Amino acid sequence: MTLRQGLGVALNFGGVLLLTRAIGPGNYGLYAAALGVFLFVQFLTQAGIPVYLVRREEEQQEAYHLGFTLLLLLSVGGMLLTILGLPLLERWTRLEDFGPVALGLFLSLPVAQIAQVPLAKLERNLDFRRVAMYELCGLATFYLIALPLAFGGFGAAAPVAGWWGQQTLLLALFCWGANYRPKLHWKNTLARDALSYGFGFSASTWVWQLGQLVNPLIVGRYAGADAVGYVALATRMVLGLSFVTQVMWRLSISALARVQHDRARLNRAVTEGMKLQVLGQGPFLVAFAWVAPWFLPAFFGNDWLPVAQIYPFLALAAMANAQFNLHSSALYVLKKNLEVAIFHVVHIILFAGCAFLLIPRIGFMGYGWAEVAALSSYVVIHFYLKRELGSPAYLLSGVWYVAFALALFAHTLGWWAALGLVGVALWPRTWKEVISYWHELGGQIKLPWRVKGEQ
């Protein structure tokens, strides 16, 4: 899955490069603002049902049919409510042409939601190789549709059309790969069980997803569509280069659920996960931070140079999240949803609150400083994990994190900030861990070009 995700990163970089050059910061900012609202509503109307389907102790076809029914009802209701609230969003964001772009995305909500059911079935069976292949096909479809339209002068409508093509194809591929045929089904006891667990899970993450709205609603209102585009592109770069972390998160609930009764193993999994994610994420994020001032003007155009200013702040926050995201996964598996919810509340108050105070005063860079201010919230999730499992070992991953974090700001602080990476590279403990991972994992990786049945 990591190898295929890496291919997706290459495809995404090339596609985003062409798309942003064709439509410019303003149109890309419009699309990004609408997509941010859409993704928040999508997560809200999922109500944790996909996670419930993955985490069920026994697999039943009727549970998938019930999940399909619930997601269809919730997504249609969410779509209608969002469309009704669109005039309010337009007035708040003050972004011209936001309404038509947002409407185009909001109408796709039912398609995107019901695809979560066959996807949950594939993830429950840990069939991530197939999931990754389908998602790569969906990403390719997005650009095959969006790019010709973008160069044809359709502006923000081009990525909206690409989004529709991507979501429609993913729905078809997931259903085919999971051998699932949607069917309406209702059973009161099963529905209560699904909604009880789902809302318990979602309540702890809905608050976190409010972060999706900071860029469209706060950056958009106080800094304009171009600034939304800068933040969105920097975020996209960070997410693309953090593909190892995304894979770990996708695997975490399914994998950790299988050892949920052995808390010592859970603790070790969190410790190893922190090291793997920082080591797998840090070099890519730092490398882009170093080349960004030359890369962005050369390939994206001079209009996109401000992305290089905010990128290190977002990369810093992403690496911190890599240190602590398995803390949340482990607590979810232990059904400590309230504890995760409290952490999310603290984080979003710091992040959104600082963004609201800083962006009107210093522009879109206030978004980056708000991300830095929110890092202190991770003390809360550490406290709750320590209470349940004991403290994971932070020393090695923490040293790596500090070295990578300083190196991100080499252009601002001076190249002395990269000396920490030299020390980490020469540290025998680093080489010991890398060699250990090579021996432990190297012989177990199923390469994507191996045929079915080959060991």
C-alpha positions as CSV (number, residue, x, y, z in Angstrom):
1,M,0.0,0.0,0.0
2,T,2.9,2.4,0.8
3,L,4.5,1.7,-2.6
4,R,1.2,2.4,-4.4
5,Q,0.7,5.5,-2.3
6,G,4.1,6.7,-3.4
7,L,3.0,6.3,-7.0
8,G,0.0,8.3,-6.1
9,V,2.2,11.0,-4.7
10,A,4.1,11.3,-8.0
11,L,0.8,11.4,-10.0
12,N,-0.7,13.9,-7.7
13,F,2.3,16.2,-7.9
14,G,2.3,16.2,-11.6
15,G,-1.5,16.7,-11.8
16,V,-1.6,19.5,-9.2
17,L,1.3,21.2,-11.0
18,L,-0.6,21.3,-14.3
19,L,-4.0,22.1,-12.7
20,T,-2.8,25.0,-10.6
21,R,-0.9,26.5,-13.5
22,A,-4.0,26.3,-15.6
23,I,-6.6,27.7,-13.3
24,G,-4.5,29.9,-11.0
25,P,-4.5,30.6,-7.2
26,G,-8.0,32.2,-7.2
27,N,-9.9,29.4,-8.9
28,Y,-7.9,26.7,-7.0
29,G,-8.7,28.6,-3.8
30,L,-12.5,28.5,-4.7
31,Y,-12.3,24.8,-5.3
32,A,-10.3,24.2,-2.1
33,A,-12.7,26.2,0.0
34,A,-15.7,24.3,-1.3
35,L,-13.9,21.0,-0.9
36,G,-13.0,21.8,2.7
37,V,-16.7,22.4,3.6
38,F,-17.7,19.2,1.6
39,L,-15.2,17.0,3.5
40,F,-16.4,18.3,6.8
41,V,-20.0,17.5,5.9
42,Q,-19.0,14.1,4.5
43,F,-17.3,13.1,7.7
44,L,-20.2,14.5,9.8
45,T,-22.8,12.4,7.9
46,Q,-20.7,9.2,8.0
47,A,-21.6,9.1,11.7
48,G,-18.8,6.6,12.3
49,I,-20.6,3.9,10.4
50,P,-17.7,2.8,8.2
51,V,-15.5,2.4,11.4
52,Y,-18.3,0.3,13.0
53,L,-18.4,-2.0,9.9
54,V,-14.6,-2.4,10.1
55,R,-14.5,-3.0,13.8
56,R,-17.4,-5.5,14.2
57,E,-16.3,-8.8,15.7
58,E,-18.3,-10.8,13.2
59,E,-18.9,-10.1,9.6
60,Q,-22.5,-10.1,8.4
61,Q,-23.9,-9.1,5.1
62,E,-27.0,-7.5,6.7
63,A,-24.7,-5.2,8.6
64,Y,-23.3,-3.9,5.3
65,H,-26.8,-3.4,3.8
66,L,-27.8,-1.6,7.0
67,G,-24.7,0.6,6.7
68,F,-25.6,1.4,3.1
69,T,-29.1,2.4,4.1
70,L,-28.0,4.6,6.9
71,L,-25.3,6.3,4.9
72,L,-27.7,6.9,2.0
73,L,-30.3,8.5,4.3
74,L,-27.7,10.6,6.2
75,S,-25.9,11.8,3.0
76,V,-29.1,12.8,1.3
77,G,-30.2,14.7,4.4
78,G,-26.8,16.3,4.8
79,M,-26.7,17.3,1.1
80,L,-30.1,19.0,1.3
81,L,-29.2,20.9,4.5
82,T,-25.9,22.0,3.1
83,I,-27.5,23.3,0.0
84,L,-30.1,25.2,2.0
85,G,-27.3,26.8,4.1
86,L,-25.3,27.7,1.0
87,P,-26.4,31.4,0.9
88,L,-25.1,31.8,4.5
89,L,-21.7,30.2,3.5
90,E,-21.5,32.6,0.5
91,R,-22.1,35.6,2.7
92,W,-19.6,34.5,5.3
93,T,-16.7,33.6,3.0
94,R,-17.2,36.6,0.7
95,L,-15.7,34.6,-2.1
96,E,-17.1,35.4,-5.5
97,D,-18.5,32.3,-7.4
98,F,-18.2,30.1,-4.2
99,G,-21.9,29.1,-4.5
100,P,-21.8,27.3,-7.9
101,V,-18.6,25.5,-7.1
102,A,-19.8,24.3,-3.7
103,L,-23.1,23.2,-5.1
104,G,-21.4,21.0,-7.7
105,L,-19.5,19.3,-4.9
106,F,-22.3,19.0,-2.4
107,L,-24.5,17.1,-5.0
108,S,-21.9,14.3,-5.0
109,L,-22.2,13.6,-1.3
110,P,-24.5,10.5,-1.6
111,V,-22.1,8.9,-4.2
112,A,-19.0,9.5,-2.0
113,Q,-20.8,8.2,1.1
114,I,-22.2,4.9,-0.1
115,A,-18.8,4.0,-1.5
116,Q,-17.7,3.8,2.1
117,V,-19.6,0.5,2.6
118,P,-17.7,-1.7,0.1
119,L,-14.5,0.1,1.2
120,A,-15.1,-0.9,4.8
121,K,-15.5,-4.5,3.7
122,L,-12.2,-4.4,1.9
123,E,-10.5,-2.7,4.8
124,R,-12.0,-5.2,7.3
125,N,-10.3,-8.0,5.3
126,L,-7.1,-6.0,5.2
127,D,-7.2,-6.0,1.4
128,F,-5.3,-2.8,1.3
129,R,-3.4,-3.6,-1.9
130,R,-6.7,-3.7,-3.8
131,V,-7.9,-0.5,-2.0
132,A,-4.6,1.3,-3.0
133,M,-4.9,0.2,-6.6
134,Y,-8.5,1.4,-6.9
135,E,-7.6,4.8,-5.3
136,L,-4.8,5.2,-7.7
137,C,-7.2,4.6,-10.6
138,G,-9.6,7.2,-9.1
139,L,-6.8,9.8,-8.7
140,A,-5.8,9.2,-12.4
141,T,-9.4,9.7,-13.5
142,F,-9.6,12.9,-11.6
143,Y,-6.8,14.4,-13.6
144,L,-7.8,12.9,-16.9
145,I,-11.1,14.8,-16.6
146,A,-10.0,17.9,-14.8
147,L,-6.9,18.8,-16.8
148,P,-8.4,19.1,-20.3
149,L,-11.2,21.2,-18.8
150,A,-8.8,23.4,-16.9
151,F,-6.7,24.1,-20.0
152,G,-10.0,24.7,-21.9
153,G,-10.7,27.7,-19.6
154,F,-13.4,26.2,-17.3
155,G,-11.7,27.5,-14.1
156,A,-12.8,26.0,-10.8
157,A,-15.5,23.9,-12.6
158,A,-12.6,21.7,-14.0
159,P,-11.6,20.0,-10.6
160,V,-15.3,19.7,-9.7
161,A,-15.9,17.6,-12.8
162,G,-12.8,15.6,-12.0
163,W,-14.1,15.0,-8.5
164,W,-17.4,13.6,-9.9
165,G,-15.5,11.2,-12.2
166,Q,-13.2,10.1,-9.4
167,Q,-16.0,9.4,-6.9
168,T,-18.2,7.6,-9.4
169,L,-15.4,5.3,-10.5
170,L,-14.4,4.6,-6.9
171,L,-17.9,3.5,-6.1
172,A,-18.0,1.1,-9.0
173,L,-14.5,-0.3,-8.2
174,F,-15.1,-0.8,-4.5
175,C,-18.4,-2.6,-5.1
176,W,-16.8,-4.8,-7.7
177,G,-13.6,-5.6,-5.7
178,A,-15.6,-6.3,-2.5
179,N,-18.2,-8.3,-4.3
180,Y,-20.9,-6.1,-2.8
181,R,-24.2,-5.2,-4.2
182,P,-26.0,-2.4,-2.4
183,K,-29.4,-3.3,-0.9
184,L,-31.7,-1.4,1.3
185,H,-32.2,-3.1,4.7
186,W,-33.4,-2.1,8.1
187,K,-33.2,-3.9,11.5
188,N,-33.9,-1.8,14.6
189,T,-31.5,-3.6,17.0
190,L,-28.6,-3.5,14.4
191,A,-29.3,0.1,13.6
192,R,-29.2,1.1,17.3
193,D,-25.9,-0.8,17.7
194,A,-24.4,0.9,14.6
195,L,-25.5,4.4,15.5
196,S,-24.6,4.0,19.2
197,Y,-21.0,3.0,18.3
198,G,-20.8,5.2,15.3
199,F,-22.0,8.4,17.1
200,G,-19.7,7.6,20.0
201,F,-16.8,7.4,17.6
202,S,-17.8,10.3,15.5
203,A,-18.5,12.6,18.5
204,S,-14.8,12.4,19.3
205,T,-13.7,13.2,15.7
206,W,-16.3,15.7,14.6
207,V,-14.6,18.4,16.6
208,W,-11.2,17.5,15.0
209,Q,-12.8,17.8,11.5
210,L,-13.7,21.4,12.3
211,G,-10.1,22.1,11.4
212,Q,-11.2,21.5,7.7
213,L,-13.3,24.7,8.0
214,V,-10.5,27.0,9.2
215,N,-9.1,27.5,5.7
216,P,-12.4,28.2,3.8
217,L,-14.2,30.1,6.5
218,I,-11.4,32.1,8.3
219,V,-8.6,32.3,5.7
220,G,-11.2,32.8,2.9
221,R,-13.1,35.6,4.8
222,Y,-10.1,37.6,6.0
223,A,-7.4,36.8,3.4
224,G,-9.2,36.0,0.2
225,A,-9.4,33.2,-2.4
226,D,-5.7,33.4,-3.3
227,A,-4.7,32.8,0.3
228,V,-7.1,29.8,0.5
229,G,-5.3,28.5,-2.5
230,Y,-1.8,28.9,-1.0
231,V,-2.9,27.1,2.2
232,A,-4.6,24.4,0.3
233,L,-1.7,23.7,-2.0
234,A,0.8,23.7,1.0
235,T,-1.6,21.3,2.8
236,R,-1.8,19.1,-0.3
237,M,2.0,19.0,-0.6
238,V,2.3,18.0,3.1
239,L,-0.3,15.3,2.8
240,G,1.2,13.9,-0.3
241,L,4.7,13.7,1.2
242,S,3.2,12.1,4.4
243,F,1.9,9.1,2.6
244,V,3.6,6.7,5.1
245,T,1.6,8.3,7.9
246,Q,-1.6,8.0,5.9
247,V,-1.0,4.3,5.3
248,M,-0.3,3.8,9.0
249,W,-3.5,5.5,10.0
250,R,-5.5,3.5,7.5
251,L,-4.1,0.3,8.9
252,S,-4.2,1.2,12.5
253,I,-7.8,0.6,13.5
254,S,-8.0,-2.7,11.7
255,A,-4.7,-3.9,12.9
256,L,-4.8,-2.7,16.5
257,A,-8.3,-4.1,17.0
258,R,-6.7,-7.6,16.6
259,V,-4.5,-7.1,19.7
260,Q,-6.9,-4.9,21.7
261,H,-6.8,-7.4,24.6
262,D,-3.0,-7.3,25.0
263,R,-2.2,-3.8,26.3
264,A,1.5,-4.4,26.4
265,R,1.5,-5.2,22.6
266,L,-0.6,-2.1,22.0
267,N,1.9,0.0,23.8
268,R,4.8,-1.4,21.7
269,A,2.8,-0.9,18.6
270,V,2.4,2.8,19.4
271,T,6.1,3.2,20.1
272,E,7.1,1.5,16.9
273,G,4.5,3.4,14.9
274,M,5.9,6.7,16.1
275,K,9.4,5.8,15.0
276,L,8.3,4.4,11.6
277,Q,6.2,7.4,10.8
278,V,8.7,10.1,11.7
279,L,11.5,8.2,9.9
280,G,9.2,7.6,6.8
281,Q,7.8,11.1,6.7
282,G,10.6,13.5,7.8
283,P,13.1,13.2,4.9
284,F,10.4,13.9,2.3
285,L,9.0,16.9,4.1
286,V,12.4,18.4,4.8
287,A,13.6,17.8,1.2
288,F,10.6,19.7,-0.2
289,A,11.1,22.6,2.3
290,W,14.7,23.0,1.0
291,V,13.8,23.1,-2.7
292,A,10.4,24.9,-2.4
293,P,11.7,28.4,-3.0
294,W,13.2,27.3,-6.4
295,F,10.8,24.5,-7.2
296,L,7.5,26.5,-6.9
297,P,8.3,29.4,-9.2
298,A,10.0,27.1,-11.7
299,F,7.1,24.6,-12.0
300,F,4.0,26.3,-10.6
301,G,4.8,29.9,-11.4
302,N,5.7,33.0,-9.4
303,D,2.1,33.4,-8.2
304,W,2.6,30.3,-6.0
305,L,5.8,31.4,-4.2
306,P,3.9,32.2,-0.9
307,V,3.3,28.5,-0.5
308,A,7.0,28.1,0.4
309,Q,6.5,30.5,3.4
310,I,3.7,28.6,5.1
311,Y,4.8,25.1,4.1
312,P,7.3,24.5,6.9
313,F,4.7,25.3,9.6
314,L,2.2,22.8,8.1
315,A,5.0,20.2,7.8
316,L,6.0,20.7,11.4
317,A,2.4,20.1,12.5
318,A,2.1,17.0,10.3
319,M,5.2,15.5,11.9
320,A,3.8,16.2,15.4
321,N,0.6,14.5,14.3
322,A,2.7,11.5,13.1
323,Q,4.1,11.2,16.6
324,F,0.6,11.0,18.2
325,N,-1.9,9.7,15.8
326,L,-1.5,6.1,16.9
327,H,-2.3,7.3,20.5
328,S,-5.8,8.2,19.2
329,S,-6.1,4.8,17.3
330,A,-5.2,2.8,20.4
331,L,-7.7,4.8,22.5
332,Y,-10.4,4.2,19.9
333,V,-9.7,0.5,19.9
334,L,-10.1,0.6,23.7
335,K,-13.4,2.4,23.3
336,K,-12.0,5.5,25.1
337,N,-13.8,7.8,22.7
338,L,-14.5,10.5,25.3
339,E,-10.8,10.9,26.1
340,V,-10.0,11.4,22.4
341,A,-12.9,13.9,22.1
342,I,-11.5,16.0,25.0
343,F,-8.1,16.1,23.2
344,H,-9.8,17.2,20.0
345,V,-11.7,20.0,21.7
346,V,-8.5,21.3,23.2
347,H,-6.7,21.1,19.9
348,I,-9.4,22.9,17.8
349,I,-9.9,25.6,20.4
350,L,-6.1,26.4,20.2
351,F,-6.0,26.1,16.4
352,A,-9.2,27.8,15.3
353,G,-9.0,30.4,18.1
354,C,-5.4,31.4,17.2
355,A,-6.3,31.4,13.5
356,F,-9.2,33.7,14.1
357,L,-7.0,36.1,16.1
358,L,-4.0,36.0,13.9
359,I,-5.2,35.9,10.2
360,P,-7.0,39.3,10.2
361,R,-3.7,40.8,11.6
362,I,-0.9,39.0,9.7
363,G,-2.7,37.4,6.8
364,F,-2.6,33.8,5.8
365,M,0.7,33.1,7.7
366,G,-1.5,33.3,10.8
367,Y,-2.8,29.9,9.8
368,G,0.8,28.5,10.1
369,W,1.3,30.1,13.5
370,A,-2.0,28.7,14.7
371,E,-0.8,25.2,13.8
372,V,2.3,25.8,15.9
373,A,0.2,27.0,18.9
374,A,-2.0,23.9,18.7
375,L,1.0,21.5,19.1
376,S,0.7,21.9,22.9
377,S,-2.6,20.0,22.8
378,Y,-0.8,16.7,22.3
379,V,0.1,16.8,26.0
380,V,-3.6,15.8,26.6
381,I,-3.6,12.7,24.4
382,H,-0.3,11.6,25.9
383,F,-1.8,11.8,29.4
384,Y,-4.8,9.6,28.4
385,L,-2.7,7.0,26.7
386,K,-0.3,6.8,29.6
387,R,-3.2,6.3,31.9
388,E,-4.5,3.3,29.9
389,L,-1.3,1.7,28.5
390,G,1.7,3.3,30.2
391,S,3.9,5.8,28.4
392,P,5.3,4.8,25.0
393,A,9.1,5.3,24.5
394,Y,9.5,8.8,23.0
395,L,13.3,9.2,23.1
396,L,14.3,7.9,19.6
397,S,11.3,9.3,17.7
398,G,11.6,12.5,19.7
399,V,15.2,13.1,18.7
400,W,14.4,12.4,15.1
401,Y,11.5,14.8,15.2
402,V,13.5,17.7,16.6
403,A,16.2,17.2,14.0
404,F,13.7,17.2,11.1
405,A,11.7,20.1,12.6
406,L,14.7,22.4,12.8
407,A,15.8,21.4,9.3
408,L,12.4,22.5,7.9
409,F,13.3,26.1,8.7
410,A,16.8,26.1,7.3
411,H,15.9,28.9,4.9
412,T,14.7,31.1,7.8
413,L,17.1,30.1,10.6
414,G,20.2,29.4,8.5
415,W,21.7,26.2,7.3
416,W,23.1,25.4,10.8
417,A,19.6,24.2,11.5
418,A,20.3,21.1,9.4
419,L,23.2,20.0,11.6
420,G,20.8,18.0,13.7
421,L,20.2,15.8,10.7
422,V,23.9,15.1,10.4
423,G,24.0,14.1,14.0
424,V,21.0,11.8,13.6
425,A,22.5,10.2,10.5
426,L,25.7,9.5,12.3
427,W,24.0,8.3,15.5
428,P,24.5,4.5,15.9
429,R,21.1,4.1,17.4
430,T,19.5,5.4,14.1
431,W,21.4,2.8,12.0
432,K,20.5,0.1,14.5
433,E,16.8,0.8,14.1
434,V,17.0,1.1,10.3
435,I,18.9,-2.2,9.9
436,S,16.4,-3.8,12.3
437,Y,13.4,-2.6,10.2
438,W,15.1,-3.8,7.0
439,H,15.6,-7.3,8.4
440,E,12.2,-7.6,10.0
441,L,10.1,-6.1,7.2
442,G,12.1,-6.6,4.1
443,G,11.3,-10.3,3.7
444,Q,7.6,-9.8,4.5
445,I,6.7,-7.0,2.0
446,K,4.4,-8.2,-0.7
447,L,5.6,-6.2,-3.7
448,P,2.8,-4.9,-5.9
449,W,4.0,-6.6,-9.1
450,R,3.8,-10.1,-7.5
451,V,1.1,-12.3,-8.9
452,K,-1.7,-13.6,-6.8
453,G,-0.7,-16.6,-4.7
454,E,3.0,-15.9,-4.8
455,Q,4.7,-15.7,-1.4
